[in-house]
Amino acid sequence: MTQFQNLYRELIRNMADWPLEIPTAGVKFYRQGESIPPEVQSFETDNVSLSSCQANRQASLGDAVLLTLNNVGCIAAAITLGLVDQHRRTPLEGKRVYTEIMREQAPAQFTPPSPEDFTNGTVYAAPAAGRREFCLFGENDSGRFKTPEIARRAIAQMSALQPASMAAVFFFSQEFEELDLVPDVVTMNVRPVELTRLAQAWMFLTGERVEGSMGPVRVVNSDLVVRPYLTGKMNYSSYCVGARLIAQYEADRLGLGMPWAVFQQTVQGMKESQGGYPFERYPGARG
C-alpha cells in the first residue's frame, strides 16, 4: 500500500463509519531536465488532448494522466502549470480540446489563439477585442470578461508557474500502485458538508482558517493545484466554466486542493478531533 493510499484510507476511516468515498487525486510536478519514471510516462495520452480539469477528474475516479506540452488540451492550463511560456506568440501545434470548441463555430480559416492571446486578455474578452472566432458559445457569447483590461486584471491574480519550468504534470489516483509516489498537491471533489468536516480537521491542530480564493476560469489548475503548491495552504473553489462544462463536475461538488504536508496534517486532525465534530449527525452527511 502506498503512502497516499494509506493516508486516504485513514482519513475516511476516521471521518465516517459508513463506506464514504471522496474522489481524490494526487498531482506531481516534473521539472524540465528531471527524470520521469517509465511507469509515469506510460500515462501520457497519444493523439488525445485533455484539459487539466479532465485529467484531475479522471484521476479522482481511479485513472491516471500525464500532461505534457504535447497533450495538454487547455492552453491556459499549460501556462498555469508551467508547461509553456505565457508570452509565446505562436499557437500550440495539434488539436487541443479547448480550442477545438472555438474551431467548431469559427470561420473556415481558423487559427487557434496563442498563449500570448490568453495572457493579454484577448481570448477571455474576445467580443470586445474583435476576435469573435475565440468565442465558445456562439453569437451571444459575452466572453468571460467584459474587456481585455478587466481580463488582464483577473489573470494577474491567478496563480501560475511562470516562467515556464515544468516538463510534465502527473495526475493520479490514490489507488495508483505502480510506484509509491508522494504528490505535491492533493485535490478532492467534495460536497459542502465534507468540506466542513475537512476544514475542522485541519483547524483542530492548527487554528488556521481555510480560505477560498477562486476565479471564473482556470480553477482546477490555478486555484486547486498551483495556488496550494505556491502558498503551502489549503484552498477551495466552486469550479469554473471549463470544469463544469468540459470535465462535467457535478452541481453539488466543490474543489479542494492542499499541499501534501497539509493533507498529512488534516488526516491526523481528523483522527484526533472525532469526538468534537460528530460528522455522522451533520444533515446530509450520509448522502
C-alpha positions in Angstrom: 0.0 0.0 0.0 1.4 3.4 -0.9 1.7 6.4 1.5 -1.0 8.2 -0.4 -3.4 5.3 -0.3 -2.8 4.6 3.3 -3.4 8.2 4.3 -6.6 8.5 2.2 -8.0 5.3 3.9 -7.1 6.6 7.3 -8.8 9.9 6.6 -12.0 8.2 5.5 -11.9 5.6 8.4 -11.8 8.4 10.9 -14.2 10.6 9.1 -17.2 8.2 8.7 -18.3 4.9 10.0 -20.0 4.1 6.6 -18.5 3.4 3.2 -17.9 7.1 2.3 -15.9 7.8 -0.8 -14.5 11.2 -1.8 -13.0 11.5 -5.3 -9.3 12.3 -4.6 -6.3 12.8 -6.8 -2.6 13.4 -6.4 -0.7 15.9 -8.6 3.0 15.6 -9.1 5.2 18.1 -11.0 8.2 17.1 -13.0 10.6 19.9 -13.8 12.5 20.4 -17.1 15.5 18.1 -17.1 14.1 15.9 -14.3 13.8 12.2 -14.9 10.3 10.9 -15.3 9.8 7.2 -14.3 8.6 5.0 -17.2 5.7 3.9 -15.0 4.5 7.5 -15.2 5.5 8.2 -18.8 3.2 5.3 -19.9 0.2 7.5 -18.9 0.9 10.2 -21.5 -2.0 10.1 -23.9 -1.3 9.8 -27.7 -3.5 11.7 -30.2 -5.9 12.8 -27.5 -5.6 16.1 -25.6 -7.0 16.6 -22.1 -7.6 19.7 -20.1 -6.2 19.8 -16.6 -9.8 19.6 -15.2 -10.4 16.4 -17.2 -7.1 14.9 -16.1 -7.8 15.7 -12.5 -11.3 14.3 -12.7 -10.2 11.1 -14.4 -7.5 10.7 -11.7 -10.0 11.2 -8.9 -12.1 8.4 -10.4 -9.3 5.9 -10.4 -7.3 6.7 -13.6 -4.0 8.5 -14.2 -2.9 11.0 -16.8 0.5 12.6 -17.6 0.1 16.0 -19.1 2.9 17.5 -21.2 3.1 20.2 -23.8 2.3 17.5 -26.4 -1.1 16.5 -25.0 -2.4 19.3 -22.7 -5.8 20.3 -24.1 -6.1 23.7 -22.5 -3.6 26.5 -23.3 -4.5 28.3 -20.1 -3.6 25.2 -18.1 -0.3 24.9 -20.0 0.5 28.4 -18.9 -0.6 27.9 -15.3 1.2 24.6 -14.9 4.4 26.0 -16.3 4.4 23.9 -19.4 4.7 26.8 -21.8 5.8 30.4 -21.8 2.8 32.7 -21.2 4.1 35.2 -23.8 4.6 32.7 -26.6 3.1 34.2 -29.8 2.6 31.1 -31.8 -0.3 28.6 -31.2 0.5 25.1 -29.8 0.7 22.5 -32.5 -2.1 19.9 -33.0 -5.7 19.8 -31.9 -6.5 20.9 -28.3 -9.8 20.2 -26.7 -10.4 23.8 -25.6 -9.5 25.5 -28.9 -11.4 22.8 -30.9 -14.6 24.2 -29.3 -13.7 27.5 -30.8 -13.0 25.9 -34.2 -16.4 24.3 -34.4 -18.1 27.6 -34.6 -15.4 29.7 -36.2 -15.0 30.6 -39.9 -13.3 28.0 -42.2 -9.9 29.7 -41.8 -9.4 29.4 -38.1 -6.0 29.9 -36.4 -6.0 28.9 -32.7 -5.1 31.5 -30.1 -1.5 31.6 -28.8 -0.5 31.6 -25.2 0.0 35.4 -25.6 -3.6 35.7 -26.7 -4.7 34.2 -23.4 -2.2 36.3 -21.3 -3.1 39.7 -22.8 -6.9 39.1 -22.3 -7.9 38.7 -25.9 -9.3 35.2 -25.6 -11.3 35.9 -22.4 -12.7 39.1 -23.8 -13.0 38.0 -27.4 -16.0 40.1 -28.4 -14.6 43.3 -27.1 -11.2 42.5 -28.6 -12.8 42.0 -32.0 -11.8 38.3 -32.1 -15.2 36.5 -32.1 -13.5 33.4 -33.5 -12.2 32.8 -30.0 -15.7 32.6 -28.5 -17.0 29.4 -27.1 -20.8 29.8 -27.1 -21.9 31.3 -30.4 -23.1 34.7 -31.4 -24.4 35.6 -27.9 -21.2 34.8 -26.1 -20.3 37.8 -23.9 -16.8 36.5 -23.3 -15.5 35.6 -19.8 -14.7 39.2 -19.0 -16.2 42.5 -20.4 -12.9 43.9 -21.7 -9.3 42.8 -22.2 -8.3 45.2 -19.5 -10.6 43.5 -17.0 -9.4 40.1 -18.2 -5.8 41.1 -17.6 -6.7 42.3 -14.1 -8.2 38.9 -13.3 -5.3 37.0 -14.9 -2.8 38.9 -12.8 -4.4 37.4 -9.7 -4.3 33.8 -10.9 -1.5 31.7 -9.6 0.8 30.4 -12.3 4.2 28.7 -12.6 5.9 31.3 -14.8 8.5 31.5 -16.2 7.7 28.0 -17.6 9.8 25.4 -15.9 7.8 22.2 -16.0 8.2 19.2 -18.3 5.1 17.3 -17.2 2.4 17.1 -14.6 1.1 13.8 -13.4 -2.5 13.4 -12.1 -3.0 10.1 -10.4 -5.5 8.2 -8.2 -4.8 7.3 -4.6 -5.2 3.8 -5.9 -2.2 4.2 -8.1 0.3 1.5 -7.0 2.9 1.2 -9.8 5.1 3.5 -7.7 4.9 4.8 -4.2 4.6 8.4 -5.4 4.2 11.3 -2.9 2.1 14.0 -4.6 3.0 17.7 -4.4 -0.7 18.5 -4.2 -3.8 16.6 -3.2 -7.2 17.6 -4.7 -10.6 16.5 -3.5 -14.0 16.7 -5.1 -16.1 17.3 -2.1 -19.7 18.0 -1.1 -20.1 21.2 1.1 -20.8 19.0 4.2 -17.5 17.1 3.6 -15.6 20.4 3.1 -16.9 21.5 6.5 -15.5 18.4 8.3 -12.2 18.5 6.5 -11.7 22.2 7.4 -12.5 21.4 11.0 -9.9 18.6 11.0 -7.2 21.0 9.7 -8.1 23.7 12.1 -8.2 21.4 15.1 -4.4 21.1 15.0 -3.5 24.5 13.5 -6.2 27.1 14.3 -5.6 28.4 10.8 -8.6 29.4 8.8 -9.3 27.8 5.4 -9.7 30.3 2.6 -11.4 30.1 -0.7 -9.8 32.1 -3.5 -11.5 31.5 -6.8 -12.0 32.8 -10.3 -14.4 32.1 -13.1 -11.7 30.4 -15.2 -8.6 28.2 -14.6 -9.9 26.9 -11.3 -8.5 23.3 -11.2 -5.1 24.2 -12.5 -4.7 27.6 -10.8 -6.9 27.6 -7.7 -6.7 24.0 -6.7 -3.2 22.9 -7.8 -0.8 25.8 -8.3 -2.1 28.1 -5.6 -1.7 25.5 -2.8 1.6 24.5 -4.4 3.0 28.0 -4.1 1.3 29.2 -0.9 1.6 26.0 1.1 -2.0 26.4 2.1 -5.4 24.7 1.6 -7.7 26.4 -0.9 -11.3 25.6 -2.1 -13.2 26.8 -5.1 -16.6 26.4 -6.7 -15.0 25.2 -10.0 -15.2 27.1 -13.3 -16.9 27.1 -16.7 -14.4 24.6 -18.1 -14.5 22.3 -15.1 -18.3 22.3 -15.2 -18.9 22.0 -19.0 -15.8 20.1 -20.2 -14.9 17.9 -17.3 -18.5 17.7 -16.1 -18.0 18.2 -12.4 -21.3 17.7 -10.5 -23.5 20.6 -9.4 -23.3 19.6 -5.7 -19.5 19.5 -5.5 -16.7 21.9 -4.7 -13.0 21.6 -5.4 -10.4 21.4 -2.6 -6.7 21.5 -3.0 -3.9 21.2 -0.5 -0.1 20.5 -0.4 1.0 17.1 0.7 2.1 18.3 4.2 -1.3 19.9 4.8 -3.0 16.7 3.7 -1.0 14.7 6.2 -1.9 17.1 9.0 -5.6 17.1 8.0 -5.6 13.3 8.3 -4.1 13.5 11.7 -6.5 16.2 12.7 -9.4 14.1 11.5 -8.3 11.3 13.8 -7.8 13.4 16.9 -11.0 15.6 16.5 -13.6 12.8 16.1 -15.2 13.4 19.4 -15.7 17.1 18.9 -17.2 17.0 15.4 -19.9 14.3 15.0 -19.9 14.2 11.3 -22.5 11.4 11.2 -25.0 13.8 12.7 -24.5 16.6 10.1 -27.6 16.8 7.9 -26.9 15.1 4.6 -23.5 13.7 5.6 -24.6 10.1 4.7 -25.7 11.3 1.3 
